[in-house]
């Protein structure tokens, strides 16, 4: 049984790799929406059509073959958002450090209400596609499988293990991105993964990690869409913010687990 679960993890990691890269292999363009301000082109919001198909395919595979329980409900949702407060810091930083032209467009006298709502809607859909895909597979599947593979202290090991796997899957970007950009992405992703996996374990509910993940991506999509049109300067070393998120979120996760352990013993 243990070998079967390890095999399933390998299968789903291959599934993530193939479904992430297949658009480039087949030259399939995502659905794109151009955003302008007073006839000045600002940027593009992309929605990955194949990733939507990948979510549906995964749900079918799981329904017919793997039968892994996907726990999504309103259970302990308030507690989940309470523990997820640190992730709102990332959303805030996405906004305040965002493109000045986008910040200007979001201010009074910028975009019309119609364009503003359209921008938020498309960015939210794009963020949800990413959030649902990654949370289903990394927290909903890989975390669950790891809890059954490990014996002693299984939840803690599964949180750390699934977060490391989540971060290291971004290593594929070393093939086409600068070294330090990818390294910082990995460090950042491990920290985020620690928090989301902890929230999932404590609440038994995947809904909060999905929503938090999607909102982080939504704010990043909106407030970096102008920069993404340009050749961005790559990092020349370890990004202090990515490192702080990794350390801070890891410590917060351990504190949450300690609180949860005490609560269960009470």
C-alpha positions in Angstrom: 0.0 0.0 0.0 2.9 2.3 0.8 4.5 1.7 -2.6 1.2 2.4 -4.3 0.9 5.8 -2.5 4.4 6.7 -3.5 3.6 5.7 -7.0 0.6 7.9 -7.0 2.7 10.9 -5.9 5.1 10.2 -8.7 2.2 9.9 -11.2 0.6 13.2 -10.1 4.0 15.0 -10.2 4.4 13.8 -13.8 0.8 15.0 -14.4 1.6 18.4 -13.0 4.8 18.6 -15.2 3.0 17.5 -18.4 -0.1 19.7 -18.0 2.0 22.7 -17.1 4.3 22.4 -20.1 1.9 21.0 -22.7 0.7 24.5 -23.8 4.2 25.4 -24.8 4.8 22.1 -26.5 1.7 22.4 -28.6 1.9 26.2 -29.1 -1.5 26.7 -27.6 -2.0 30.3 -26.6 -4.0 31.1 -23.4 -7.1 33.2 -23.5 -5.9 36.8 -23.3 -7.7 40.0 -22.4 -6.0 43.4 -23.2 -6.4 46.2 -20.6 -6.1 49.8 -21.6 -6.3 53.3 -19.9 -7.4 56.2 -22.0 -6.3 54.3 -25.2 -2.9 53.6 -23.7 -2.2 49.8 -23.6 -1.4 48.7 -20.0 -1.1 44.9 -20.1 -2.7 41.6 -20.6 -4.5 39.2 -18.3 -4.2 35.5 -19.4 -6.4 32.6 -18.5 -4.8 29.2 -19.2 -7.5 27.2 -21.0 -5.5 23.9 -20.8 -5.1 24.3 -17.1 -8.9 24.5 -16.8 -9.0 21.2 -18.8 -6.3 19.8 -16.6 -8.5 20.4 -13.5 -11.5 18.7 -15.0 -9.3 15.8 -16.2 -7.8 15.4 -12.7 -11.2 15.3 -11.1 -12.3 12.6 -13.6 -9.1 10.6 -12.9 -9.6 10.9 -9.2 -13.3 10.0 -9.4 -12.8 6.9 -11.6 -9.3 5.7 -10.5 -7.5 7.1 -7.5 -10.5 7.9 -5.2 -8.6 10.4 -3.0 -11.0 12.4 -0.8 -11.1 16.1 -1.7 -12.3 18.0 1.4 -13.9 21.2 0.4 -16.7 22.7 2.6 -17.5 25.6 4.9 -16.1 23.7 7.9 -13.9 25.9 10.2 -13.6 28.5 7.4 -13.4 31.4 9.9 -10.5 29.7 11.7 -8.8 29.1 8.3 -8.9 32.8 7.4 -7.7 33.7 10.8 -4.6 31.6 10.4 -4.3 32.8 6.8 -4.0 36.5 7.8 -0.2 36.5 7.0 -1.1 35.7 3.4 -2.9 39.1 3.2 0.5 40.7 3.7 1.6 39.3 0.4 -1.5 40.6 -1.3 -0.8 44.1 0.2 2.8 43.9 -1.0 1.6 42.9 -4.5 -0.5 46.1 -4.5 1.9 48.7 -3.0 4.9 47.4 -5.0 2.8 47.1 -8.2 3.2 48.9 -11.5 2.6 52.6 -11.0 0.6 52.8 -14.2 -1.8 50.2 -12.8 -2.0 51.9 -9.4 -2.9 55.2 -11.3 -5.5 53.4 -13.3 -7.1 52.0 -10.1 -7.4 55.5 -8.6 -10.3 57.9 -9.1 -10.3 59.2 -12.6 -8.6 56.1 -13.9 -10.5 53.2 -15.3 -14.2 53.3 -15.8 -16.3 51.1 -13.5 -16.9 48.7 -16.4 -13.2 48.2 -17.1 -12.3 48.1 -13.4 -14.8 45.3 -12.8 -13.7 43.5 -16.0 -10.1 43.6 -14.9 -10.9 42.3 -11.4 -13.1 39.6 -12.8 -10.6 38.2 -15.4 -7.8 38.4 -12.9 -9.9 36.5 -10.3 -10.7 33.8 -12.8 -7.1 33.5 -13.8 -6.1 33.4 -10.1 -8.8 30.8 -9.4 -7.6 28.5 -12.2 -4.1 28.6 -10.7 -5.2 28.3 -7.1 -7.6 25.4 -7.7 -5.1 23.4 -9.8 -2.2 23.8 -7.4 -4.2 23.4 -4.1 -6.1 20.3 -5.4 -2.9 18.6 -6.3 -0.4 19.7 -3.7 -2.5 20.0 -0.6 -5.6 17.9 -1.6 -3.6 15.0 -3.1 0.1 15.0 -2.2 -0.4 16.1 1.4 -3.1 13.5 1.9 -0.9 10.7 0.4 2.1 11.7 2.6 0.0 11.6 5.8 -0.7 7.9 4.9 2.9 7.2 4.0 4.5 8.5 7.1 3.8 6.8 10.5 5.2 8.9 13.4 4.3 12.6 13.3 2.7 12.1 9.9 0.9 15.4 9.7 4.0 17.5 10.4 6.1 15.5 8.0 3.4 15.7 5.4 3.2 19.5 5.8 7.0 19.8 5.4 7.2 17.2 2.6 4.3 18.6 0.5 5.7 22.1 0.9 9.2 21.1 -0.3 7.7 19.2 -3.2 5.5 22.3 -4.1 8.6 24.5 -4.0 10.9 22.2 -5.9 8.5 21.6 -8.7 9.2 25.2 -9.6 12.8 24.1 -10.4 11.6 23.3 -13.9 11.8 27.0 -14.5 15.6 26.8 -14.3 15.3 25.6 -18.0 14.1 29.0 -19.2 14.4 31.5 -16.4 17.4 33.2 -14.7 18.9 31.2 -11.8 18.1 33.6 -8.9 14.6 34.3 -10.2 13.8 30.6 -10.0 15.7 30.1 -6.7 13.7 32.9 -5.1 10.5 31.4 -6.5 11.3 28.1 -4.9 12.1 29.6 -1.5 8.9 31.7 -1.6 6.7 28.7 -2.7 8.0 26.5 0.2 7.0 29.2 2.7 3.6 29.7 1.2 3.2 25.9 1.0 3.9 25.5 4.7 1.2 27.9 5.6 -1.5 26.5 3.2 -0.8 22.9 4.2 -1.0 23.8 7.9 -4.3 25.6 7.4 -5.6 22.6 5.4 -4.5 20.2 8.2 -6.0 22.2 11.0 -9.3 23.0 9.3 -9.7 19.8 7.3 -10.9 22.1 4.5 -9.2 22.9 1.2 -11.5 25.9 0.5 -9.5 28.5 2.5 -6.1 27.6 0.9 -7.7 27.7 -2.6 -9.2 31.2 -1.9 -6.1 32.6 -0.3 -3.9 31.2 -3.1 -6.2 32.6 -5.8 -6.4 36.1 -4.2 -2.6 36.3 -4.0 -2.3 35.4 -7.6 -5.1 37.8 -8.6 -3.4 40.8 -7.0 -0.1 39.8 -8.6 -1.8 39.4 -12.0 -3.4 42.8 -11.8 -0.6 44.9 -10.4 2.3 43.4 -12.4 0.6 43.1 -15.8 2.4 46.2 -17.2 5.8 44.9 -15.9 5.2 41.6 -17.5 5.0 43.2 -20.9 8.6 44.3 -20.5 11.9 42.5 -20.0 12.1 42.4 -16.2 15.5 42.8 -14.5 16.4 39.5 -12.9 17.5 39.1 -9.4 21.3 38.9 -8.7 21.0 37.1 -5.4 18.6 35.7 -2.8 15.6 38.1 -2.5 15.3 39.1 1.2 11.5 39.3 1.0 11.2 35.7 -0.4 13.5 34.5 2.4 11.5 36.4 5.1 8.3 34.8 3.7 9.9 31.4 3.9 11.2 31.9 7.4 8.2 33.8 8.7 5.5 31.5 7.3 7.4 28.4 8.5 7.5 29.8 12.0 3.8 30.8 11.9 2.9 27.3 10.7 4.8 25.7 13.6 3.0 28.0 16.0 -0.4 27.1 14.5 0.5 23.4 14.8 1.5 23.9 18.5 -1.8 25.8 19.2 -3.8 23.0 17.4 -2.0 20.3 19.4 -2.8 22.1 22.7 -6.4 22.6 21.6 -6.9 18.9 20.8 -5.4 17.9 24.2 -7.7 20.4 26.1 
